[in-house]
Amino acid sequence: MMKTIFTIFLFVAFAVGLNAQYALPVDFENPQEDTAWTQFANGDDLAENMVLAENPAKDGINTSDNCIKFVVVDNAAQWAGAVSAYYGTLEITDDNHIMQMMVLKDKISPSGLKIEGGDGDPAQIELKASNTVTGEWELLTFDFSDAIGVNYPRLVFFPDFPDDARTEGGTVYIDNIGWAGASPVGPDRKGLVAVYPNPATDLLTVQYPGIYRIAISNIVGQRVKTLEFQATGHKVFDVSDLKTGLYFMTLETADGSISTKFIRE
């Protein structure tokens, strides 16, 4: 399909040497996180049509500070959207196969999520879900159970994905793309994370309230270690089995997940 050609073309053009720098959920709270995404098929793909923006409705289900604002132009393709390989490899498992995305739209229409570049069958899978309200945040759910057992390096979102030929554009706000149940952690909680010593050689200590799972990925997004344990605010574990380099950690709690990083020297 044409949208597949677009995303392949984009990554031939710019993705060589691309390194993972972020972890799910995609909450757009990191400065310049919009640069981790490249829009496609949105007319001339002007930078001004996809920017970080303040949350326009913090009184609803989404209380985070920032989000992405995507202006779909009138002559955009049906599949206009944005693609990223900055979030590491997405491992579709029995536990992690349902993804969610918050949208705030000015009309009722389908939105979409796609995972692509898989190391098995299917190599890509694209799902749609429609909002039911306008002018307020709504949580959309996408069930990728048909892809269980496959790993995907690229994530794509489609803000406004009509079933038929596009007749108009619109403005869509996107936020909090991640696994179902992994609620985003607000910036006021990020100061509670402590990782030491950093750099580490043998033992690494992580402090954060209520962590029960730690997922560690290398700089190219490959999952290298997963730790599961009874919920605690303080965890010490061995990293001597890891190669030297930069690693990214996702700390999961009952209240959500948060990402951080450390160096193994």
N, C-alpha and C positions, 0 to 999 in steps of 0.2 A: 504494500500500500504506500501511497504518497508520503504519509506521515513517518513511516519507517525510513524511507529514503532521506527525508529531511534530517532525522536524528542521526543517521549514519553519516551523512555529509558533515554535520556539525562536528562530530567527534573526530573525523579524519582531519578536519581543519584545525581543531584546537586542543584535543584531549591527550595528545602524546605527552607523556611525563606528568600527567595530572595526578596529584596526590590527595588522599582523603584528608580533610581538615576538620570535619564536623561529624557529629553523631546524631542519630534520631533521638527525640523528635525534632523535626525541622521547625524551629520556633522563631527564627529570624530575630533573635535577641543579640546576636553577635554583630558588631560593626562590620559593614560591607558584606554581610552574608548574601546579599542579592547578587554579588559577583560570583558566587558559587553556582549560579544558574544562568543558562543562556536561553533566551526566548527564540522561538522559531515560528515561521509561517504566519506572523502577525504583521502583515503588510510589509513595511520596510524595517521591521524589528528595531524601532527607535528606542534608545536607552530610556528615554523619558516615559515610555509606556510600561516599564517594569521596574519599580523602585521600592526601596524600603520606605514604610510609612508608619505613622502613629496609628495605633488601634483606634478606629473611628467609633467603636461601640463597646467600651470597657464595662458597661453596666449589665452585660449579658453573660453568656456561658464562657466567653473568652475575656479574661482579665489581664492578659499579657500586655506589655507596653507597645510592641511593634508587630508588624506583619508585612506581607508583600502586597503592593497595589499593582494590579495588572489591568491595563486599559486595552481591551480587545477592540481593534479598529474595525470599521465597517467592512473593509475589503479583506479581512483576515480569512485564512482557510478555516474549514470546520475544525481542524485539529490544531489550531494555534495553541501554543503552550510554552513550557520551559523544561529543560533537561539538565540534570546534574550527575556527576560522578564523584562528588566531594563528600559523600556520606558513607563511604565504605561499601563492602559487599553486603547485600541484603540476603540473609539466609532464610528461606521460606521453610518453616518447620511446623510440626503439629502444634507447638505453642505459639509460634509467631507466623501467622498467615493471614490475619485480618488487620488491615491498615485503615486509618481514619484520617480525615482532613477537614479542617474547619473552613467554611466559606461564608462570605457576606456579599450578597449579590443584589443588583438592581432589577433583576427579572428572574422568573422561574425557568430554569433550563438545566440540562445535564452538565456535570463536570466530570473529569476523569483522572484516574491514576494509571500509570503504566510502569512496569518493570521490564527491563530489556537487557540483552547481552548475556542471557543465561548459559550456564555450563551444562545444561541438559535440556530436556523437552518438557514444557515449551520454552523456546529461546526467548520469547517475549509474551507478555499477557497484558491486555488492556481492558479496564473496567470503567463503567460509568455509573453515576448516581446523581439524582436530581435533588436540588433544594426544594423546600416546600413553602418557605417564607422569604420575603425580601426585606432589606434594610436592617437585618440583625444576623448574628452569627448562627450558623447551623452546622452540626457535626455530621459529615457523610461517612459511610462505612463501605469498604471494599474487601471482598472475600477472595483472597488469592489461594484458596485451598487446592486449586488445580495445579499449582506450581510447587507443592510441597516436595522437598528434596532437591530443589534447584537453587543455585546461588546467582544473584543478579548484581552487576556492578553499577547499573544506571537506573535512576528514578526520574519519571516524567510526570508533570501535572498539566492538565488541560482545564483552564478556568471556566470556559464556556464552550461546550462541545455539542452543538446541535446535531440531531439525527439526520437532518436534511441540509441542503445547501444554505449557507449563512445568508441572512437577510439584513442583519444589523449587528453592531458591536455592543459594547457595554463595559462597565467597570466592575471588577471582581477583586475582593480582598481574600487572600489565602493565608492560612496559618496552621501551625501545629499538625504537621504531617508526621505520622508515626504509627507504631503498633497500637492496637486497641488495648486500652487499660494502662498505657504508659502516658499518663497526663503530663503536660509540660510543667516545668518548675519555674516559677517566676524569678526575676532577677534578684529579689530580696532574699532568696534562699541560696543563691550561688556563693555568697560569702561564708556559708556554713561548711563548704567543702575544704578539706585539708588533705594534702598528699605529701608524705615525707618519708625518708629523705628523697629529694628529687634534684639531681639524678640519684638512682638507686643501683646497687650492685647485687644484693641478695634479698633482704627483706624490705617490703614496702608497706607502709601504713596508710590506710585511707580512713578518714573520719567524715561521716555524714549521717544525719539521723535516719534510722530505720532501713538501712540498706540490707537487702537479702540476696541480691545477685550483682555480680560484677562481670561485665563482658569487655574483653580487651582485644583490640584490633591493631594491626601494624599500620605503617604509613600508607600502604596501598589498599587498605580496607579489608584485609583478610583477618577473620576471627582466629586468634591464636590461643586464647584461654578464656574459659568461662568458669566462674566460681559461684556456687549456690550454697547458702547457709541460712541458719535461723537469723531473723532480723536483728540487727545490731547497729550501734552508732560508731563502731570502732572495729576495723578488720585489719589484721596483719597477715600477709601472705608472701610466698617465695616467688621471686621473679628471676632467679639465677638461671632458669632454664630458657629464658628468652635471649635472643640475639641483641647485641647493642643497637641502640637506635631510639627513635621516638615512637611512643605508643599512645593510643586513645582509649579511654575507659568510659563505659556507660554504667552509671550506678543506678540501680533500680530499687524503688521503694513502693510501698502501698499507695503513696500519694503522688507518684510520678517518677520520672527518670531525669537524670542530669548527666552531662558529659564533662570530662576533664581529661588531662593528659599527663604523661610522665616520660622521663628519659631513663632507659636502662644503659648503664655504662660498663 
